[in-house]
Amino acid sequence: MTNPAPIEDVPIGGEVIRLGQFVKFAGLLDSGGDVKEAIIDGEVAVNGEVDRRRGRQLQLGDIVSFDGRRVRVCP
């Protein structure tokens, strides 16, 4: 059994951000097109559950997972 990846904190400078924006902002993917495809294909999870909505509003403390990385939305 492997340990889950450590969680990286990513400050957003506010209280909310959309999932698609955060995936790119956190450096999980470089292009908006790649972000859109990854989310639609169900490769991105929020708090352990797949979410296919790019416009989902993330809140402080939410954890986004993609490709073995986990990042937390921080102020």
PDB file of N, CA, C, O and CB in Angstrom:
ATOM      1  N   MET A   1       0.834  -1.179   0.000  1.00  0.00           N
ATOM      2  CA  MET A   1       0.000   0.000   0.000  1.00  0.00           C
ATOM      3  C   MET A   1       0.881   1.246   0.000  1.00  0.00           C
ATOM      4  O   MET A   1       1.836   1.343   0.771  1.00  0.00           O
ATOM      5  CB  MET A   1      -0.950  -0.004   1.211  1.00  0.00           C
ATOM      6  N   THR A   2       0.551   2.200  -0.874  1.00  0.00           N
ATOM      7  CA  THR A   2       1.360   3.402  -0.954  1.00  0.00           C
ATOM      8  C   THR A   2       0.713   4.523  -0.155  1.00  0.00           C
ATOM      9  O   THR A   2      -0.508   4.590  -0.012  1.00  0.00           O
ATOM     10  CB  THR A   2       1.558   3.825  -2.413  1.00  0.00           C
ATOM     11  N   ASN A   3       1.555   5.387   0.353  1.00  0.00           N
ATOM     12  CA  ASN A   3       1.051   6.548   1.084  1.00  0.00           C
ATOM     13  C   ASN A   3       0.552   7.588   0.088  1.00  0.00           C
ATOM     14  O   ASN A   3       1.127   7.733  -0.991  1.00  0.00           O
ATOM     15  CB  ASN A   3       2.151   7.150   2.005  1.00  0.00           C
ATOM     16  N   PRO A   4      -0.509   8.313   0.434  1.00  0.00           N
ATOM     17  CA  PRO A   4      -0.957   9.380  -0.464  1.00  0.00           C
ATOM     18  C   PRO A   4       0.084  10.483  -0.545  1.00  0.00           C
ATOM     19  O   PRO A   4       0.903  10.650   0.359  1.00  0.00           O
ATOM     20  CB  PRO A   4      -2.302   9.956   0.005  1.00  0.00           C
ATOM     21  N   ALA A   5       0.043  11.225  -1.630  1.00  0.00           N
ATOM     22  CA  ALA A   5       0.982  12.322  -1.821  1.00  0.00           C
ATOM     23  C   ALA A   5       0.787  13.361  -0.724  1.00  0.00           C
ATOM     24  O   ALA A   5      -0.327  13.551  -0.237  1.00  0.00           O
ATOM     25  CB  ALA A   5       0.805  12.962  -3.215  1.00  0.00           C
ATOM     26  N   PRO A   6       1.867  14.034  -0.336  1.00  0.00           N
ATOM     27  CA  PRO A   6       1.712  15.115   0.639  1.00  0.00           C
ATOM     28  C   PRO A   6       0.854  16.226   0.028  1.00  0.00           C
ATOM     29  O   PRO A   6       0.783  16.373  -1.192  1.00  0.00           O
ATOM     30  CB  PRO A   6       3.103  15.672   1.082  1.00  0.00           C
ATOM     31  N   ILE A   7       0.215  16.988   0.883  1.00  0.00           N
ATOM     32  CA  ILE A   7      -0.642  18.073   0.416  1.00  0.00           C
ATOM     33  C   ILE A   7       0.168  19.358   0.340  1.00  0.00           C
ATOM     34  O   ILE A   7       0.813  19.759   1.310  1.00  0.00           O
ATOM     35  CB  ILE A   7      -1.869  18.253   1.346  1.00  0.00           C
ATOM     36  N   GLU A   8       0.128  20.003  -0.830  1.00  0.00           N
ATOM     37  CA  GLU A   8       0.804  21.281  -1.020  1.00  0.00           C
ATOM     38  C   GLU A   8      -0.214  22.398  -0.813  1.00  0.00           C
ATOM     39  O   GLU A   8      -1.307  22.341  -1.376  1.00  0.00           O
ATOM     40  CB  GLU A   8       1.459  21.373  -2.438  1.00  0.00           C
ATOM     41  N   ASP A   9       0.120  23.403  -0.022  1.00  0.00           N
ATOM     42  CA  ASP A   9      -0.755  24.552   0.170  1.00  0.00           C
ATOM     43  C   ASP A   9      -0.522  25.569  -0.946  1.00  0.00           C
ATOM     44  O   ASP A   9       0.618  25.917  -1.255  1.00  0.00           O
ATOM     45  CB  ASP A   9      -0.516  25.199   1.558  1.00  0.00           C
ATOM     46  N   VAL A  10      -1.618  26.040  -1.547  1.00  0.00           N
ATOM     47  CA  VAL A  10      -1.530  27.034  -2.620  1.00  0.00           C
ATOM     48  C   VAL A  10      -2.380  28.243  -2.231  1.00  0.00           C
ATOM     49  O   VAL A  10      -3.608  28.176  -2.282  1.00  0.00           O
ATOM     50  CB  VAL A  10      -2.002  26.433  -3.995  1.00  0.00           C
ATOM     51  N   PRO A  11      -1.735  29.354  -1.841  1.00  0.00           N
ATOM     52  CA  PRO A  11      -2.492  30.551  -1.475  1.00  0.00           C
ATOM     53  C   PRO A  11      -3.112  31.206  -2.709  1.00  0.00           C
ATOM     54  O   PRO A  11      -2.444  31.397  -3.725  1.00  0.00           O
ATOM     55  CB  PRO A  11      -1.587  31.553  -0.744  1.00  0.00           C
ATOM     56  N   ILE A  12      -4.405  31.549  -2.605  1.00  0.00           N
ATOM     57  CA  ILE A  12      -5.100  32.153  -3.743  1.00  0.00           C
ATOM     58  C   ILE A  12      -5.333  33.648  -3.567  1.00  0.00           C
ATOM     59  O   ILE A  12      -5.785  34.312  -4.500  1.00  0.00           O
ATOM     60  CB  ILE A  12      -6.424  31.462  -3.960  1.00  0.00           C
ATOM     61  N   GLY A  13      -5.032  34.190  -2.392  1.00  0.00           N
ATOM     62  CA  GLY A  13      -5.183  35.621  -2.172  1.00  0.00           C
ATOM     63  C   GLY A  13      -6.628  36.071  -2.079  1.00  0.00           C
ATOM     64  O   GLY A  13      -6.933  37.240  -2.318  1.00  0.00           O
ATOM     65  N   GLY A  14      -7.516  35.159  -1.737  1.00  0.00           N
ATOM     66  CA  GLY A  14      -8.930  35.489  -1.603  1.00  0.00           C
ATOM     67  C   GLY A  14      -9.634  34.351  -0.893  1.00  0.00           C
ATOM     68  O   GLY A  14      -9.001  33.553  -0.201  1.00  0.00           O
ATOM     69  N   GLU A  15     -10.951  34.275  -1.067  1.00  0.00           N
ATOM     70  CA  GLU A  15     -11.694  33.228  -0.373  1.00  0.00           C
ATOM     71  C   GLU A  15     -12.258  32.155  -1.286  1.00  0.00           C
ATOM     72  O   GLU A  15     -12.479  31.027  -0.846  1.00  0.00           O
ATOM     73  CB  GLU A  15     -12.802  33.837   0.394  1.00  0.00           C
ATOM     74  N   VAL A  16     -12.499  32.488  -2.568  1.00  0.00           N
ATOM     75  CA  VAL A  16     -13.034  31.495  -3.491  1.00  0.00           C
ATOM     76  C   VAL A  16     -12.322  31.586  -4.838  1.00  0.00           C
ATOM     77  O   VAL A  16     -11.810  32.640  -5.218  1.00  0.00           O
ATOM     78  CB  VAL A  16     -14.551  31.686  -3.672  1.00  0.00           C
ATOM     79  N   ILE A  17     -12.299  30.466  -5.546  1.00  0.00           N
ATOM     80  CA  ILE A  17     -11.721  30.389  -6.884  1.00  0.00           C
ATOM     81  C   ILE A  17     -12.423  29.230  -7.591  1.00  0.00           C
ATOM     82  O   ILE A  17     -12.846  28.272  -6.944  1.00  0.00           O
ATOM     83  CB  ILE A  17     -10.141  30.187  -6.840  1.00  0.00           C
ATOM     84  N   ARG A  18     -12.543  29.314  -8.884  1.00  0.00           N
ATOM     85  CA  ARG A  18     -13.186  28.234  -9.637  1.00  0.00           C
ATOM     86  C   ARG A  18     -12.194  27.095  -9.866  1.00  0.00           C
ATOM     87  O   ARG A  18     -10.986  27.312  -9.957  1.00  0.00           O
ATOM     88  CB  ARG A  18     -13.732  28.759 -10.991  1.00  0.00           C
ATOM     89  N   LEU A  19     -12.726  25.891  -9.956  1.00  0.00           N
ATOM     90  CA  LEU A  19     -11.881  24.701 -10.087  1.00  0.00           C
ATOM     91  C   LEU A  19     -10.929  24.805 -11.274  1.00  0.00           C
ATOM     92  O   LEU A  19      -9.731  24.562 -11.127  1.00  0.00           O
ATOM     93  CB  LEU A  19     -12.746  23.457 -10.231  1.00  0.00           C
ATOM     94  N   GLY A  20     -11.444  25.162 -12.444  1.00  0.00           N
ATOM     95  CA  GLY A  20     -10.591  25.261 -13.632  1.00  0.00           C
ATOM     96  C   GLY A  20      -9.459  26.261 -13.449  1.00  0.00           C
ATOM     97  O   GLY A  20      -8.323  26.004 -13.847  1.00  0.00           O
ATOM     98  N   GLN A  21      -9.774  27.396 -12.848  1.00  0.00           N
ATOM     99  CA  GLN A  21      -8.751  28.415 -12.596  1.00  0.00           C
ATOM    100  C   GLN A  21      -7.701  27.893 -11.626  1.00  0.00           C
ATOM    101  O   GLN A  21      -6.505  28.112 -11.816  1.00  0.00           O
ATOM    102  CB  GLN A  21      -9.391  29.699 -12.043  1.00  0.00           C
ATOM    103  N   PHE A  22      -8.157  27.200 -10.583  1.00  0.00           N
ATOM    104  CA  PHE A  22      -7.234  26.733  -9.545  1.00  0.00           C
ATOM    105  C   PHE A  22      -6.283  25.663 -10.068  1.00  0.00           C
ATOM    106  O   PHE A  22      -5.101  25.663  -9.725  1.00  0.00           O
ATOM    107  CB  PHE A  22      -8.013  26.190  -8.355  1.00  0.00           C
ATOM    108  N   VAL A  23      -6.788  24.755 -10.892  1.00  0.00           N
ATOM    109  CA  VAL A  23      -5.928  23.685 -11.433  1.00  0.00           C
ATOM    110  C   VAL A  23      -4.760  24.304 -12.205  1.00  0.00           C
ATOM    111  O   VAL A  23      -3.619  23.857 -12.085  1.00  0.00           O
ATOM    112  CB  VAL A  23      -6.748  22.724 -12.362  1.00  0.00           C
ATOM    113  N   LYS A  24      -5.054  25.324 -12.989  1.00  0.00           N
ATOM    114  CA  LYS A  24      -3.997  25.999 -13.750  1.00  0.00           C
ATOM    115  C   LYS A  24      -3.110  26.843 -12.822  1.00  0.00           C
ATOM    116  O   LYS A  24      -1.883  26.794 -12.917  1.00  0.00           O
ATOM    117  CB  LYS A  24      -4.616  26.892 -14.855  1.00  0.00           C
ATOM    118  N   PHE A  25      -3.740  27.618 -11.922  1.00  0.00           N
ATOM    119  CA  PHE A  25      -3.010  28.491 -10.992  1.00  0.00           C
ATOM    120  C   PHE A  25      -2.037  27.689 -10.130  1.00  0.00           C
ATOM    121  O   PHE A  25      -0.922  28.137  -9.864  1.00  0.00           O
ATOM    122  CB  PHE A  25      -3.994  29.260 -10.095  1.00  0.00           C
ATOM    123  N   ALA A  26      -2.463  26.502  -9.695  1.00  0.00           N
ATOM    124  CA  ALA A  26      -1.630  25.669  -8.818  1.00  0.00           C
ATOM    125  C   ALA A  26      -0.523  24.949  -9.583  1.00  0.00           C
ATOM    126  O   ALA A  26       0.332  24.301  -8.980  1.00  0.00           O
ATOM    127  CB  ALA A  26      -2.495  24.647  -8.094  1.00  0.00           C
ATOM    128  N   GLY A  27      -0.541  25.063 -10.917  1.00  0.00           N
ATOM    129  CA  GLY A  27       0.507  24.438 -11.725  1.00  0.00           C
ATOM    130  C   GLY A  27       0.297  22.958 -11.972  1.00  0.00           C
ATOM    131  O   GLY A  27       1.230  22.260 -12.368  1.00  0.00           O
ATOM    132  N   LEU A  28      -0.923  22.464 -11.745  1.00  0.00           N
ATOM    133  CA  LEU A  28      -1.194  21.048 -12.011  1.00  0.00           C
ATOM    134  C   LEU A  28      -1.209  20.781 -13.511  1.00  0.00           C
ATOM    135  O   LEU A  28      -0.809  19.706 -13.956  1.00  0.00           O
ATOM    136  CB  LEU A  28      -2.536  20.622 -11.382  1.00  0.00           C
ATOM    137  N   LEU A  29      -1.665  21.751 -14.284  1.00  0.00           N
ATOM    138  CA  LEU A  29      -1.633  21.704 -15.744  1.00  0.00           C
ATOM    139  C   LEU A  29      -1.290  23.098 -16.254  1.00  0.00           C
ATOM    140  O   LEU A  29      -1.536  24.093 -15.571  1.00  0.00           O
ATOM    141  CB  LEU A  29      -3.000  21.205 -16.334  1.00  0.00           C
ATOM    142  N   ASP A  30      -0.722  23.168 -17.459  1.00  0.00           N
ATOM    143  CA  ASP A  30      -0.249  24.449 -17.978  1.00  0.00           C
ATOM    144  C   ASP A  30      -1.256  25.195 -18.845  1.00  0.00           C
ATOM    145  O   ASP A  30      -1.288  26.426 -18.832  1.00  0.00           O
ATOM    146  CB  ASP A  30       0.984  24.230 -18.761  1.00  0.00           C
ATOM    147  N   SER A  31      -2.079  24.466 -19.600  1.00  0.00           N
ATOM    148  CA  SER A  31      -2.970  25.162 -20.526  1.00  0.00           C
ATOM    149  C   SER A  31      -4.425  24.997 -20.141  1.00  0.00           C
ATOM    150  O   SER A  31      -4.827  23.989 -19.560  1.00  0.00           O
ATOM    151  CB  SER A  31      -2.757  24.662 -21.937  1.00  0.00           C
ATOM    152  N   GLY A  32      -5.203  26.011 -20.479  1.00  0.00           N
ATOM    153  CA  GLY A  32      -6.633  25.964 -20.203  1.00  0.00           C
ATOM    154  C   GLY A  32      -7.319  24.797 -20.905  1.00  0.00           C
ATOM    155  O   GLY A  32      -8.247  24.201 -20.357  1.00  0.00           O
ATOM    156  N   GLY A  33      -6.867  24.467 -22.113  1.00  0.00           N
ATOM    157  CA  GLY A  33      -7.440  23.343 -22.849  1.00  0.00           C
ATOM    158  C   GLY A  33      -7.192  22.021 -22.129  1.00  0.00           C
ATOM    159  O   GLY A  33      -8.081  21.175 -22.039  1.00  0.00           O
ATOM    160  N   ASP A  34      -5.971  21.856 -21.617  1.00  0.00           N
ATOM    161  CA  ASP A  34      -5.644  20.631 -20.881  1.00  0.00           C
ATOM    162  C   ASP A  34      -6.462  20.543 -19.593  1.00  0.00           C
ATOM    163  O   ASP A  34      -6.907  19.462 -19.207  1.00  0.00           O
ATOM    164  CB  ASP A  34      -4.134  20.578 -20.559  1.00  0.00           C
ATOM    165  N   VAL A  35      -6.655  21.682 -18.935  1.00  0.00           N
ATOM    166  CA  VAL A  35      -7.460  21.727 -17.706  1.00  0.00           C
ATOM    167  C   VAL A  35      -8.885  21.280 -18.022  1.00  0.00           C
ATOM    168  O   VAL A  35      -9.446  20.435 -17.325  1.00  0.00           O
ATOM    169  CB  VAL A  35      -7.458  23.164 -17.085  1.00  0.00           C
ATOM    170  N   LYS A  36      -9.459  21.847 -19.066  1.00  0.00           N
ATOM    171  CA  LYS A  36     -10.835  21.523 -19.455  1.00  0.00           C
ATOM    172  C   LYS A  36     -10.982  20.023 -19.713  1.00  0.00           C
ATOM    173  O   LYS A  36     -11.913  19.391 -19.212  1.00  0.00           O
ATOM    174  CB  LYS A  36     -11.246  22.324 -20.712  1.00  0.00           C
ATOM    175  N   GLU A  37     -10.057  19.453 -20.498  1.00  0.00           N
ATOM    176  CA  GLU A  37     -10.116  18.022 -20.811  1.00  0.00           C
ATOM    177  C   GLU A  37      -9.978  17.156 -19.568  1.00  0.00           C
ATOM    178  O   GLU A  37     -10.729  16.195 -19.398  1.00  0.00           O
ATOM    179  CB  GLU A  37      -9.028  17.660 -21.806  1.00  0.00           C
ATOM    180  N   ALA A  38      -9.030  17.483 -18.700  1.00  0.00           N
ATOM    181  CA  ALA A  38      -8.793  16.678 -17.499  1.00  0.00           C
ATOM    182  C   ALA A  38     -10.024  16.672 -16.595  1.00  0.00           C
ATOM    183  O   ALA A  38     -10.390  15.636 -16.041  1.00  0.00           O
ATOM    184  CB  ALA A  38      -7.574  17.210 -16.726  1.00  0.00           C
ATOM    185  N   ILE A  39     -10.658  17.834 -16.451  1.00  0.00           N
ATOM    186  CA  ILE A  39     -11.843  17.918 -15.591  1.00  0.00           C
ATOM    187  C   ILE A  39     -13.005  17.154 -16.217  1.00  0.00           C
ATOM    188  O   ILE A  39     -13.672  16.373 -15.537  1.00  0.00           O
ATOM    189  CB  ILE A  39     -12.240  19.395 -15.348  1.00  0.00           C
ATOM    190  N   ILE A  40     -13.252  17.373 -17.509  1.00  0.00           N
ATOM    191  CA  ILE A  40     -14.355  16.683 -18.190  1.00  0.00           C
ATOM    192  C   ILE A  40     -14.142  15.169 -18.181  1.00  0.00           C
ATOM    193  O   ILE A  40     -15.100  14.407 -18.060  1.00  0.00           O
ATOM    194  CB  ILE A  40     -14.494  17.189 -19.639  1.00  0.00           C
ATOM    195  N   ASP A  41     -12.891  14.737 -18.310  1.00  0.00           N
ATOM    196  CA  ASP A  41     -12.583  13.298 -18.338  1.00  0.00           C
ATOM    197  C   ASP A  41     -12.603  12.658 -16.953  1.00  0.00           C
ATOM    198  O   ASP A  41     -12.379  11.453 -16.833  1.00  0.00           O
ATOM    199  CB  ASP A  41     -11.225  13.075 -18.970  1.00  0.00           C
ATOM    200  N   GLY A  42     -12.866  13.440 -15.906  1.00  0.00           N
ATOM    201  CA  GLY A  42     -12.959  12.895 -14.558  1.00  0.00           C
ATOM    202  C   GLY A  42     -11.622  12.596 -13.906  1.00  0.00           C
ATOM    203  O   GLY A  42     -11.535  11.743 -13.023  1.00  0.00           O
ATOM    204  N   GLU A  43     -10.576  13.298 -14.337  1.00  0.00           N
ATOM    205  CA  GLU A  43      -9.234  13.057 -13.796  1.00  0.00           C
ATOM    206  C   GLU A  43      -8.924  13.943 -12.586  1.00  0.00           C
ATOM    207  O   GLU A  43      -7.882  13.788 -11.950  1.00  0.00           O
ATOM    208  CB  GLU A  43      -8.190  13.291 -14.879  1.00  0.00           C
ATOM    209  N   VAL A  44      -9.836  14.876 -12.270  1.00  0.00           N
ATOM    210  CA  VAL A  44      -9.617  15.816 -11.174  1.00  0.00           C
ATOM    211  C   VAL A  44     -10.631  15.530 -10.070  1.00  0.00           C
ATOM    212  O   VAL A  44     -11.823  15.375 -10.334  1.00  0.00           O
ATOM    213  CB  VAL A  44      -9.731  17.293 -11.666  1.00  0.00           C
ATOM    214  N   ALA A  45     -10.144  15.461  -8.832  1.00  0.00           N
ATOM    215  CA  ALA A  45     -11.028  15.227  -7.691  1.00  0.00           C
ATOM    216  C   ALA A  45     -10.948  16.402  -6.721  1.00  0.00           C
ATOM    217  O   ALA A  45      -9.896  17.019  -6.554  1.00  0.00           O
ATOM    218  CB  ALA A  45     -10.660  13.905  -6.973  1.00  0.00           C
ATOM    219  N   VAL A  46     -12.072  16.694  -6.092  1.00  0.00           N
ATOM    220  CA  VAL A  46     -12.126  17.720  -5.061  1.00  0.00           C
ATOM    221  C   VAL A  46     -12.563  17.034  -3.773  1.00  0.00           C
ATOM    222  O   VAL A  46     -13.637  16.436  -3.711  1.00  0.00           O
ATOM    223  CB  VAL A  46     -13.103  18.894  -5.454  1.00  0.00           C
ATOM    224  N   ASN A  47     -11.726  17.124  -2.751  1.00  0.00           N
ATOM    225  CA  ASN A  47     -12.002  16.480  -1.464  1.00  0.00           C
ATOM    226  C   ASN A  47     -12.314  14.992  -1.641  1.00  0.00           C
ATOM    227  O   ASN A  47     -13.196  14.444  -0.979  1.00  0.00           O
ATOM    228  CB  ASN A  47     -13.173  17.182  -0.758  1.00  0.00           C
ATOM    229  N   GLY A  48     -11.569  14.349  -2.554  1.00  0.00           N
ATOM    230  CA  GLY A  48     -11.694  12.904  -2.750  1.00  0.00           C
ATOM    231  C   GLY A  48     -12.783  12.456  -3.700  1.00  0.00           C
ATOM    232  O   GLY A  48     -12.930  11.256  -3.931  1.00  0.00           O
ATOM    233  N   GLU A  49     -13.560  13.386  -4.266  1.00  0.00           N
ATOM    234  CA  GLU A  49     -14.634  13.017  -5.180  1.00  0.00           C
ATOM    235  C   GLU A  49     -14.438  13.700  -6.531  1.00  0.00           C
ATOM    236  O   GLU A  49     -14.161  14.897  -6.601  1.00  0.00           O
ATOM    237  CB  GLU A  49     -16.003  13.388  -4.585  1.00  0.00           C
ATOM    238  N   VAL A  50     -14.588  12.917  -7.607  1.00  0.00           N
ATOM    239  CA  VAL A  50     -14.457  13.469  -8.956  1.00  0.00           C
ATOM    240  C   VAL A  50     -15.513  14.550  -9.162  1.00  0.00           C
ATOM    241  O   VAL A  50     -16.679  14.379  -8.804  1.00  0.00           O
ATOM    242  CB  VAL A  50     -14.595  12.351 -10.034  1.00  0.00           C
ATOM    243  N   ASP A  51     -15.081  15.665  -9.745  1.00  0.00           N
ATOM    244  CA  ASP A  51     -16.011  16.747 -10.074  1.00  0.00           C
ATOM    245  C   ASP A  51     -15.712  17.202 -11.491  1.00  0.00           C
ATOM    246  O   ASP A  51     -14.588  17.599 -11.798  1.00  0.00           O
ATOM    247  CB  ASP A  51     -15.895  17.941  -9.060  1.00  0.00           C
ATOM    248  N   ARG A  52     -16.723  17.145 -12.357  1.00  0.00           N
ATOM    249  CA  ARG A  52     -16.535  17.482 -13.768  1.00  0.00           C
ATOM    250  C   ARG A  52     -16.983  18.903 -14.105  1.00  0.00           C
ATOM    251  O   ARG A  52     -17.208  19.217 -15.273  1.00  0.00           O
ATOM    252  CB  ARG A  52     -17.288  16.500 -14.630  1.00  0.00           C
ATOM    253  N   ARG A  53     -17.113  19.760 -13.097  1.00  0.00           N
ATOM    254  CA  ARG A  53     -17.555  21.145 -13.326  1.00  0.00           C
ATOM    255  C   ARG A  53     -16.374  22.098 -13.193  1.00  0.00           C
ATOM    256  O   ARG A  53     -15.875  22.322 -12.090  1.00  0.00           O
ATOM    257  CB  ARG A  53     -18.679  21.540 -12.329  1.00  0.00           C
ATOM    258  N   ARG A  54     -15.928  22.656 -14.309  1.00  0.00           N
ATOM    259  CA  ARG A  54     -14.812  23.613 -14.261  1.00  0.00           C
ATOM    260  C   ARG A  54     -15.165  24.827 -13.427  1.00  0.00           C
ATOM    261  O   ARG A  54     -14.295  25.422 -12.791  1.00  0.00           O
ATOM    262  CB  ARG A  54     -14.418  24.054 -15.673  1.00  0.00           C
ATOM    263  N   GLY A  55     -16.446  25.202 -13.424  1.00  0.00           N
ATOM    264  CA  GLY A  55     -16.869  26.400 -12.723  1.00  0.00           C
ATOM    265  C   GLY A  55     -17.198  26.196 -11.258  1.00  0.00           C
ATOM    266  O   GLY A  55     -17.660  27.123 -10.592  1.00  0.00           O
ATOM    267  N   ARG A  56     -16.966  24.990 -10.745  1.00  0.00           N
ATOM    268  CA  ARG A  56     -17.248  24.744  -9.327  1.00  0.00           C
ATOM    269  C   ARG A  56     -16.480  25.739  -8.469  1.00  0.00           C
ATOM    270  O   ARG A  56     -15.286  25.959  -8.671  1.00  0.00           O
ATOM    271  CB  ARG A  56     -16.879  23.290  -8.931  1.00  0.00           C
ATOM    272  N   GLN A  57     -17.172  26.330  -7.518  1.00  0.00           N
ATOM    273  CA  GLN A  57     -16.522  27.273  -6.602  1.00  0.00           C
ATOM    274  C   GLN A  57     -15.804  26.491  -5.505  1.00  0.00           C
ATOM    275  O   GLN A  57     -16.431  25.757  -4.741  1.00  0.00           O
ATOM    276  CB  GLN A  57     -17.562  28.263  -5.985  1.00  0.00           C
ATOM    277  N   LEU A  58     -14.499  26.654  -5.435  1.00  0.00           N
ATOM    278  CA  LEU A  58     -13.733  26.036  -4.358  1.00  0.00           C
ATOM    279  C   LEU A  58     -13.714  26.977  -3.167  1.00  0.00           C
ATOM    280  O   LEU A  58     -13.741  28.197  -3.325  1.00  0.00           O
ATOM    281  CB  LEU A  58     -12.289  25.696  -4.817  1.00  0.00           C
ATOM    282  N   GLN A  59     -13.669  26.410  -1.997  1.00  0.00           N
ATOM    283  CA  GLN A  59     -13.608  27.178  -0.757  1.00  0.00           C
ATOM    284  C   GLN A  59     -12.236  26.953  -0.106  1.00  0.00           C
ATOM    285  O   GLN A  59     -11.536  25.998  -0.443  1.00  0.00           O
ATOM    286  CB  GLN A  59     -14.768  26.768   0.218  1.00  0.00           C
ATOM    287  N   LEU A  60     -11.865  27.817   0.805  1.00  0.00           N
ATOM    288  CA  LEU A  60     -10.613  27.633   1.536  1.00  0.00           C
ATOM    289  C   LEU A  60     -10.636  26.277   2.227  1.00  0.00           C
ATOM    290  O   LEU A  60     -11.635  25.901   2.841  1.00  0.00           O
ATOM    291  CB  LEU A  60     -10.393  28.775   2.570  1.00  0.00           C
ATOM    292  N   GLY A  61      -9.541  25.550   2.125  1.00  0.00           N
ATOM    293  CA  GLY A  61      -9.430  24.237   2.754  1.00  0.00           C
ATOM    294  C   GLY A  61      -9.749  23.087   1.827  1.00  0.00           C
ATOM    295  O   GLY A  61      -9.422  21.943   2.143  1.00  0.00           O
ATOM    296  N   ASP A  62     -10.390  23.353   0.667  1.00  0.00           N
ATOM    297  CA  ASP A  62     -10.671  22.273  -0.284  1.00  0.00           C
ATOM    298  C   ASP A  62      -9.354  21.699  -0.803  1.00  0.00           C
ATOM    299  O   ASP A  62      -8.376  22.424  -0.982  1.00  0.00           O
ATOM    300  CB  ASP A  62     -11.551  22.784  -1.466  1.00  0.00           C
ATOM    301  N   ILE A  63      -9.344  20.396  -1.039  1.00  0.00           N
ATOM    302  CA  ILE A  63      -8.152  19.717  -1.551  1.00  0.00           C
ATOM    303  C   ILE A  63      -8.454  19.182  -2.945  1.00  0.00           C
ATOM    304  O   ILE A  63      -9.401  18.421  -3.141  1.00  0.00           O
ATOM    305  CB  ILE A  63      -7.704  18.563  -0.598  1.00  0.00           C
ATOM    306  N   VAL A  64      -7.635  19.592  -3.907  1.00  0.00           N
ATOM    307  CA  VAL A  64      -7.793  19.180  -5.298  1.00  0.00           C
ATOM    308  C   VAL A  64      -6.691  18.177  -5.624  1.00  0.00           C
ATOM    309  O   VAL A  64      -5.516  18.409  -5.341  1.00  0.00           O
ATOM    310  CB  VAL A  64      -7.742  20.412  -6.269  1.00  0.00           C
ATOM    311  N   SER A  65      -7.096  17.048  -6.230  1.00  0.00           N
ATOM    312  CA  SER A  65      -6.140  15.994  -6.583  1.00  0.00           C
ATOM    313  C   SER A  65      -6.111  15.800  -8.088  1.00  0.00           C
ATOM    314  O   SER A  65      -7.149  15.799  -8.750  1.00  0.00           O
ATOM    315  CB  SER A  65      -6.497  14.667  -5.880  1.00  0.00           C
ATOM    316  N   PHE A  66      -4.895  15.636  -8.621  1.00  0.00           N
ATOM    317  CA  PHE A  66      -4.720  15.352 -10.045  1.00  0.00           C
ATOM    318  C   PHE A  66      -3.364  14.705 -10.253  1.00  0.00           C
ATOM    319  O   PHE A  66      -2.348  15.209  -9.774  1.00  0.00           O
ATOM    320  CB  PHE A  66      -4.852  16.644 -10.899  1.00  0.00           C
ATOM    321  N   ASP A  67      -3.349  13.597 -10.963  1.00  0.00           N
ATOM    322  CA  ASP A  67      -2.102  12.946 -11.391  1.00  0.00           C
ATOM    323  C   ASP A  67      -1.124  12.722 -10.233  1.00  0.00           C
ATOM    324  O   ASP A  67       0.075  12.968 -10.368  1.00  0.00           O
ATOM    325  CB  ASP A  67      -1.427  13.782 -12.469  1.00  0.00           C
ATOM    326  N   GLY A  68      -1.644  12.256  -9.104  1.00  0.00           N
ATOM    327  CA  GLY A  68      -0.788  11.933  -7.965  1.00  0.00           C
ATOM    328  C   GLY A  68      -0.419  13.112  -7.080  1.00  0.00           C
ATOM    329  O   GLY A  68       0.250  12.936  -6.062  1.00  0.00           O
ATOM    330  N   ARG A  69      -0.845  14.306  -7.453  1.00  0.00           N
ATOM    331  CA  ARG A  69      -0.565  15.496  -6.627  1.00  0.00           C
ATOM    332  C   ARG A  69      -1.822  15.928  -5.903  1.00  0.00           C
ATOM    333  O   ARG A  69      -2.931  15.752  -6.408  1.00  0.00           O
ATOM    334  CB  ARG A  69      -0.019  16.662  -7.491  1.00  0.00           C
ATOM    335  N   ARG A  70      -1.648  16.498  -4.711  1.00  0.00           N
ATOM    336  CA  ARG A  70      -2.779  17.033  -3.933  1.00  0.00           C
ATOM    337  C   ARG A  70      -2.415  18.446  -3.494  1.00  0.00           C
ATOM    338  O   ARG A  70      -1.355  18.683  -2.915  1.00  0.00           O
ATOM    339  CB  ARG A  70      -3.115  16.119  -2.685  1.00  0.00           C
ATOM    340  N   VAL A  71      -3.321  19.380  -3.784  1.00  0.00           N
ATOM    341  CA  VAL A  71      -3.087  20.776  -3.422  1.00  0.00           C
ATOM    342  C   VAL A  71      -4.299  21.316  -2.672  1.00  0.00           C
ATOM    343  O   VAL A  71      -5.442  21.001  -3.003  1.00  0.00           O
ATOM    344  CB  VAL A  71      -2.795  21.634  -4.682  1.00  0.00           C
ATOM    345  N   ARG A  72      -4.031  22.139  -1.650  1.00  0.00           N
ATOM    346  CA  ARG A  72      -5.092  22.680  -0.817  1.00  0.00           C
ATOM    347  C   ARG A  72      -5.244  24.177  -1.076  1.00  0.00           C
ATOM    348  O   ARG A  72      -4.257  24.907  -1.174  1.00  0.00           O
ATOM    349  CB  ARG A  72      -4.804  22.413   0.674  1.00  0.00           C
ATOM    350  N   VAL A  73      -6.503  24.623  -1.185  1.00  0.00           N
ATOM    351  CA  VAL A  73      -6.812  26.046  -1.374  1.00  0.00           C
ATOM    352  C   VAL A  73      -6.589  26.758  -0.040  1.00  0.00           C
ATOM    353  O   VAL A  73      -7.213  26.422   0.967  1.00  0.00           O
ATOM    354  CB  VAL A  73      -8.293  26.255  -1.890  1.00  0.00           C
ATOM    355  N   CYS A  74      -5.690  27.749  -0.048  1.00  0.00           N
ATOM    356  CA  CYS A  74      -5.364  28.514   1.165  1.00  0.00           C
ATOM    357  C   CYS A  74      -5.541  29.995   0.899  1.00  0.00           C
ATOM    358  O   CYS A  74      -5.492  30.432  -0.251  1.00  0.00           O
ATOM    359  CB  CYS A  74      -3.918  28.222   1.636  1.00  0.00           C
ATOM    360  N   PRO A  75      -5.749  30.783   1.970  1.00  0.00           N
ATOM    361  CA  PRO A  75      -5.926  32.231   1.792  1.00  0.00           C
ATOM    362  C   PRO A  75      -4.629  32.919   1.353  1.00  0.00           C
ATOM    363  O   PRO A  75      -4.609  34.134   1.160  1.00  0.00           O
ATOM    364  CB  PRO A  75      -6.429  32.862   3.093  1.00  0.00           C
TER     365      PRO A  75
END
